[in-house]
Amino acid sequence: MKKLAVRIYMGLIFLFLYAPIIVLIIFSFNKSKSRGQWSGFTLDWYADLFKDRLITEALYYTIAIAILATVISTIVGTIAAIGIHYMRGFGKNMMLNINNIPVLNPDIVTGVALMTLFISAGMKLGFVTMLIAHVLFCIPYVILAVLPKLRQLNRHIAEAALDLGATPSYALRKIILPEIKQGIISGALMAFTMSIDDFVISFFTAGSEVSNLSIMIYSMARRGVKPTINALSTLMFLTVVILLFIINKKSGEGEELLL
């Protein structure tokens, strides 16, 4: 009876979490533009999706910035996490607190602050400023994802490699990075998701010439969201699910090889 109650409870939680996404996927195949009435099955919205210039352009900027921000923030965040891990005393605690500030800071404060910084520095708001902003708010999440793996790392292995003649860069590439690979992947996925999902910071740093999906959907919401957005959201959700399955499978294979 207890197991049944636990399963029902978990089922209700997952239903609460995923019901909106299920409704969105269902209505992406709705023949009518209505968001509350089913009028028949169609794939027209998926076909129209790739014909809409504004959506494809916003998708291009969204993916391009997300990929670049993920790569840059993952590299910088991983190096920063390794540096913080090997620090000691007050300096380490201070760096951890500084890293937590952007995570806890309201997005609107970060967005306005970055916009003010870019304007005062004479930079024109556009692709570059939005990319810099995304890199800045993604780095703390990468650091937070990598640090737990570093704490699990046996530091004596790297020290032994150095005693046996390995250079610091060789020990980093061959010992430390492979051991914390799962944390790096988790940080990269989190950075990619945060970049695609962000609206507030993008809104203040994008300018008038660049628009990502979140800004475009916000502007469309005033006059009604097109059903093509449901189709686009469905494709993005399925892509994320497929990536998660692939990564989990690779992780499982890696753990089996270690065993």
Residue pairs with C-beta under 8 A, 6 or more apart in sequence:
21 237
24 230
24 233
24 234
24 237
25 230
25 234
25 237
26 38
27 35
27 38
27 227
27 230
28 45
28 46
28 227
28 230
28 231
28 233
28 234
29 41
29 42
29 43
29 45
30 37
30 38
30 39
30 40
30 41
30 42
30 227
31 39
31 40
31 41
31 42
31 44
32 38
32 39
32 40
33 226
33 227
35 225
35 227
45 227
45 228
45 230
45 231
46 231
46 235
48 228
48 231
49 55
49 228
49 231
49 232
49 235
50 56
52 226
52 228
54 216
55 213
55 216
55 228
55 229
55 232
57 211
58 211
58 212
58 213
58 215
58 216
59 213
59 232
61 127
61 210
61 211
61 212
62 196
62 212
62 213
62 214
63 196
65 127
65 130
65 131
65 134
65 195
65 212
66 134
66 192
66 195
66 196
67 192
68 131
68 135
69 131
69 134
69 135
69 138
69 191
69 192
69 195
70 138
70 188
70 191
70 192
70 195
72 135
73 134
73 135
73 138
73 139
73 141
73 142
73 191
74 142
74 184
74 187
74 188
74 191
76 135
76 139
76 142
77 138
77 139
77 140
77 141
77 142
77 143
77 146
77 187
77 191
78 142
78 146
78 177
78 180
78 184
78 187
80 99
80 139
80 143
81 142
81 143
81 146
81 147
81 150
82 146
82 150
82 172
82 176
84 92
84 95
84 96
84 99
84 143
84 147
85 147
85 150
85 151
87 95
99 140
99 143
99 144
100 140
102 110
102 136
102 137
102 139
102 140
103 140
103 141
103 144
107 137
107 198
107 200
107 201
108 200
108 204
110 133
110 137
110 200
110 201
111 133
111 200
111 201
111 202
111 203
111 204
111 205
112 204
114 129
114 132
114 133
114 136
114 201
114 204
114 205
115 125
115 204
115 205
118 125
118 129
118 132
118 205
119 125
123 129
124 207
125 205
125 206
125 207
125 208
126 206
126 207
126 209
126 210
127 209
127 210
129 205
129 206
129 207
130 202
130 205
130 206
130 207
130 210
130 212
132 205
133 201
133 202
133 205
134 195
134 198
134 201
134 202
137 194
137 198
137 201
138 190
138 191
138 194
138 195
139 191
141 187
141 190
141 191
141 194
142 184
142 187
142 188
142 190
142 191
143 187
144 187
145 183
145 184
145 186
145 187
145 190
146 180
146 183
146 184
146 187
147 183
148 183
149 179
149 180
149 182
149 183
149 184
150 180
150 183
153 176
153 179
153 180
157 175
157 179
158 171
158 175
158 176
161 170
161 171
161 174
161 175
162 168
162 171
166 174
166 175
177 184
181 254
182 251
185 247
185 251
189 243
189 244
189 247
193 240
196 213
196 236
197 214
198 214
199 214
199 215
199 218
202 212
202 214
202 215
203 214
203 215
203 218
206 212
206 215
211 219
213 232
217 225
217 229
220 226
220 229
